[in-house]
Amino acid sequence: MKTGIHPENYRPVVFKDMSNDDTFITRSTINAKETIEIGGVTYPLVKIEISNTSHPFYTGKQKLVDTAGRVDKFMSRYGNRNKK
């Protein structure tokens, strides 16, 4: 392995899933602007939109998308533009 190419500032960081408020602590070098206190210890906080606790692949729950409704809505708005 090459020396001097890996960052030296690994520290515990809290990642918070904003869709279900789940948090987990891991080591990272990411810069965080916010902090959070967990168990009397203050950690840098990084907010994320999706994690393994909210992603449909891991949870087994999928959101159904109404594609037929979208097509009907599109056709009602833009479908008759060429007809005069």
N, CA, C and O of each residue as an XYZ file, in Angstrom:
336
protein
N       0.827     -1.176      0.000
C       0.000      0.000      0.000
C       0.874      1.244      0.000
O       1.939      1.266      0.617
N       0.420      2.270     -0.691
C       1.156      3.525     -0.718
C       0.974      4.255      0.607
O      -0.097      4.211      1.213
N       2.010      4.910      1.036
C       1.920      5.674      2.276
C       1.557      7.117      1.958
O       1.936      7.650      0.915
N       0.823      7.737      2.862
C       0.491      9.148      2.736
C      -0.681      9.471      1.827
O      -0.928     10.648      1.561
N      -1.420      8.469      1.334
C      -2.548      8.775      0.449
C      -3.896      8.652      1.152
O      -4.915      9.076      0.607
N      -3.918      8.080      2.351
C      -5.170      7.897      3.077
C      -5.367      9.035      4.069
O      -4.405      9.479      4.694
N      -6.607      9.516      4.224
C      -6.852     10.609      5.176
C      -6.601     10.155      6.613
O      -6.785      8.987      6.958
N      -6.186     11.091      7.423
C      -5.853     10.791      8.813
C      -6.949     11.208      9.787
O      -6.886     10.865     10.967
N      -7.959     11.949      9.308
C      -8.939     12.533     10.226
C     -10.229     11.716     10.342
O     -11.317     12.292     10.346
N     -10.130     10.403     10.436
C     -11.314      9.578     10.687
C     -11.795      9.828     12.104
O     -10.998      9.879     13.041
N     -13.123      9.986     12.257
C     -13.718     10.218     13.557
C     -15.154      9.690     13.522
O     -15.704      9.495     12.438
N     -15.765      9.457     14.673
C     -17.166      9.025     14.681
C     -18.079     10.148     14.182
O     -17.951     11.298     14.603
N     -18.993      9.805     13.291
C     -19.945     10.751     12.708
C     -21.324     10.105     12.750
O     -21.457      8.903     12.517
N     -22.355     10.903     13.048
C     -23.736     10.415     13.060
C     -24.369     10.728     11.712
O     -24.332     11.870     11.253
N     -24.946      9.719     11.083
C     -25.717      9.887      9.861
C     -27.181      9.717     10.229
O     -27.552      8.742     10.882
N     -28.025     10.676      9.808
C     -29.448     10.645     10.151
C     -30.273     10.552      8.879
O     -30.167     11.402      7.995
N     -31.094      9.518      8.793
C     -32.009      9.329      7.671
C     -33.210     10.232      7.905
O     -33.941     10.049      8.879
N     -33.421     11.201      7.029
C     -34.471     12.197      7.229
C     -35.870     11.652      6.935
O     -36.857     12.258      7.351
N     -35.977     10.538      6.237
C     -37.298     10.013      5.920
C     -37.917      9.246      7.087
O     -39.141      9.165      7.187
N     -37.087      8.678      7.976
C     -37.653      7.951      9.112
C     -36.941      8.261     10.436
O     -37.179      7.579     11.433
N     -36.081      9.270     10.457
C     -35.369      9.729     11.657
C     -34.498      8.656     12.297
O     -34.237      8.724     13.498
N     -34.046      7.682     11.543
C     -33.132      6.674     12.045
C     -31.720      7.249     12.028
O     -31.344      7.932     11.076
N     -30.935      6.981     13.068
C     -29.559      7.462     13.135
C     -28.616      6.293     13.332
O     -28.973      5.287     13.945
N     -27.412      6.435     12.810
C     -26.366      5.456     13.069
C     -25.022      6.169     13.100
O     -24.819      7.184     12.433
N     -24.111      5.614     13.889
C     -22.792      6.202     14.069
C     -21.779      5.329     13.354
O     -21.768      4.107     13.505
N     -20.933      5.978     12.575
C     -19.856      5.280     11.893
C     -18.664      6.213     11.795
O     -18.784      7.409     12.059
N     -17.527      5.678     11.422
C     -16.341      6.513     11.268
C     -16.304      7.078      9.852
O     -16.571      6.371      8.880
N     -15.970      8.363      9.751
C     -15.951      9.024      8.459
C     -15.023     10.231      8.506
O     -14.620     10.685      9.577
N     -14.694     10.743      7.318
C     -13.897     11.969      7.208
C     -14.736     13.118      6.668
O     -14.201     14.196      6.411
N     -16.033     12.914      6.489
C     -16.908     13.919      5.887
C     -16.990     15.159      6.781
O     -17.008     15.056      8.008
N     -17.040     16.320      6.152
C     -17.205     17.571      6.891
C     -18.684     17.790      7.173
O     -19.516     17.681      6.272
N     -19.011     18.095      8.416
C     -20.401     18.311      8.813
C     -20.538     19.693      9.434
O     -19.668     20.144     10.179
N     -21.649     20.362      9.116
C     -21.908     21.697      9.654
C     -22.707     21.657     10.947
O     -22.672     22.607     11.729
N     -23.425     20.566     11.177
C     -24.276     20.458     12.358
C     -23.710     19.411     13.306
O     -22.895     18.575     12.915
N     -24.157     19.469     14.567
C     -23.763     18.471     15.555
C     -25.011     17.937     16.246
O     -26.075     18.556     16.205
N     -24.863     16.782     16.877
C     -25.945     16.160     17.628
C     -25.337     15.503     18.857
O     -24.200     15.032     18.827
N     -26.113     15.478     19.942
C     -25.639     14.843     21.168
C     -26.369     13.524     21.366
O     -27.598     13.479     21.416
N     -25.600     12.460     21.476
C     -26.148     11.119     21.702
C     -25.395     10.501     22.869
O     -24.173     10.357     22.822
N     -26.113     10.141     23.900
C     -25.499      9.515     25.063
C     -24.501     10.415     25.775
O     -23.536      9.925     26.360
N     -24.720     11.724     25.733
C     -23.827     12.657     26.401
C     -22.584     13.021     25.609
O     -21.742     13.779     26.090
N     -22.461     12.488     24.397
C     -21.311     12.775     23.540
C     -21.804     13.552     22.324
O     -22.830     13.204     21.739
N     -21.081     14.597     21.942
C     -21.442     15.404     20.783
C     -20.708     14.892     19.560
O     -19.486     14.745     19.571
N     -21.469     14.620     18.497
C     -20.927     14.106     17.246
C     -21.275     15.053     16.099
O     -22.276     15.765     16.179
N     -20.471     15.077     15.033
C     -20.886     15.778     13.807
C     -22.097     15.056     13.213
O     -22.180     13.829     13.276
N     -23.041     15.819     12.633
C     -24.272     15.247     12.085
C     -24.321     15.466     10.585
O     -24.128     16.581     10.100
N     -24.586     14.376      9.846
C     -24.780     14.438      8.405
C     -26.182     13.912      8.122
O     -26.518     12.787      8.491
N     -27.003     14.739      7.462
C     -28.373     14.344      7.135
C     -28.395     13.734      5.740
O     -27.849     14.298      4.792
N     -29.041     12.563      5.629
C     -29.154     11.870      4.349
C     -30.625     11.637      4.041
O     -31.451     11.554      4.950
N     -30.947     11.531      2.767
C     -32.341     11.359      2.343
C     -32.807      9.913      2.433
O     -33.980      9.656      2.701
N     -31.904      8.969      2.212
C     -32.310      7.565      2.188
C     -31.156      6.708      2.698
O     -29.988      6.992      2.432
N     -31.502      5.664      3.429
C     -30.499      4.731      3.936
C     -31.064      3.316      3.834
O     -32.129      3.101      3.255
N     -30.345      2.368      4.395
C     -30.821      0.990      4.318
C     -32.097      0.768      5.125
O     -32.794     -0.223      4.907
N     -32.414      1.670      6.052
C     -33.645      1.506      6.841
C     -34.872      2.083      6.152
O     -35.994      1.869      6.612
N     -34.678      2.814      5.054
C     -35.831      3.372      4.356
C     -35.855      3.038      2.868
O     -36.842      3.335      2.196
N     -34.808      2.436      2.340
C     -34.765      2.104      0.911
C     -35.661      0.897      0.624
O     -35.610     -0.091      1.357
N     -36.477      0.963     -0.428
C     -37.402     -0.141     -0.729
C     -36.713     -1.486     -0.956
O     -37.310     -2.525     -0.674
N     -35.502     -1.500     -1.447
C     -34.801     -2.764     -1.678
C     -34.563     -3.504     -0.363
O     -34.710     -4.725     -0.300
N     -34.195     -2.765      0.686
C     -33.890     -3.386      1.976
C     -35.126     -3.596      2.831
O     -35.169     -4.539      3.622
N     -36.133     -2.743      2.694
C     -37.321     -2.860      3.537
C     -38.364     -3.803      2.951
O     -39.200     -4.331      3.684
N     -38.325     -4.018      1.645
C     -39.310     -4.874      1.000
C     -40.608     -4.166      0.706
O     -41.538     -4.782      0.186
N     -40.700     -2.893      1.021
C     -41.905     -2.117      0.769
C     -41.639     -1.199     -0.412
O     -40.674     -0.435     -0.407
N     -42.488     -1.275     -1.413
C     -42.319     -0.431     -2.583
C     -43.455      0.561     -2.667
O     -44.589      0.263     -2.292
N     -43.142      1.736     -3.160
C     -44.166      2.739     -3.399
C     -44.704      2.539     -4.803
O     -43.940      2.500     -5.767
N     -46.005      2.413     -4.919
C     -46.610      2.236     -6.224
C     -46.768      3.579     -6.909
O     -47.228      4.546     -6.302
N     -46.389      3.635     -8.164
C     -46.493      4.857     -8.938
C     -47.666      4.704     -9.898
O     -47.748      3.719    -10.631
N     -48.555      5.661     -9.895
C     -49.738      5.626    -10.739
C     -49.371      6.156    -12.127
O     -49.581      7.332    -12.424
N     -48.824      5.283    -12.973
C     -48.390      5.720    -14.303
C     -49.579      5.993    -15.207
O     -49.516      6.889    -16.049
N     -50.654      5.246    -15.055
C     -51.828      5.477    -15.906
C     -52.418      6.848    -15.615
O     -52.827      7.553    -16.538
N     -52.464      7.227    -14.371
C     -52.962      8.547    -14.009
C     -52.079      9.649    -14.556
O     -52.573     10.710    -14.938
N     -50.784      9.413    -14.599
C     -49.853     10.398    -15.139
C     -50.055     10.571    -16.636
O     -50.020     11.689    -17.151
N     -50.268      9.457    -17.333
C     -50.480      9.527    -18.782
C     -51.776     10.269    -19.083
O     -51.809     11.119    -19.972
N     -52.838      9.958    -18.356
C     -54.114     10.647    -18.557
C     -53.986     12.139    -18.278
O     -54.544     12.961    -19.005
N     -53.263     12.482    -17.244
C     -53.067     13.884    -16.907
C     -52.290     14.598    -18.015
O     -52.625     15.722    -18.390
N     -51.244     13.935    -18.539
C     -50.467     14.512    -19.629
C     -51.332     14.712    -20.872
O     -51.296     15.771    -21.499
N     -52.104     13.692    -21.220
C     -52.941     13.773    -22.422
C     -54.011     14.852    -22.273
O     -54.341     15.530    -23.246
N     -54.552     15.018    -21.078
C     -55.563     16.057    -20.900
C     -54.940     17.448    -21.016
O     -55.608     18.387    -21.449
N     -53.698     17.588    -20.644
C     -53.045     18.890    -20.748
C     -52.505     19.161    -22.156
O     -52.744     20.223    -22.731
N     -51.773     18.180    -22.702
C     -51.010     18.440    -23.927
C     -51.422     17.581    -25.122
O     -50.901     17.783    -26.219
N     -52.317     16.656    -24.948
C     -52.678     15.712    -26.002
C     -53.410     16.327    -27.156
O     -53.265     15.844    -28.278
N     -54.187     17.360    -26.954
C     -55.025     17.937    -27.997
C     -54.450     19.245    -28.564
O     -55.201     20.057    -29.103
N     -53.184     19.451    -28.455
C     -52.583     20.701    -28.932
C     -52.573     20.800    -30.448
O     -52.763     21.891    -30.985
N     -52.359     19.709    -31.146
C     -52.281     19.747    -32.613
C     -53.651     19.736    -33.268
O     -53.765     20.071    -34.447
N     -54.688     19.363    -32.542
C     -56.032     19.315    -33.096
C     -56.690     20.672    -32.966
O     -56.806     21.197    -31.858
N     -57.128     21.256    -34.083
C     -57.810     22.558    -34.055
C     -59.000     22.564    -34.952
O     -59.692     23.577    -35.052
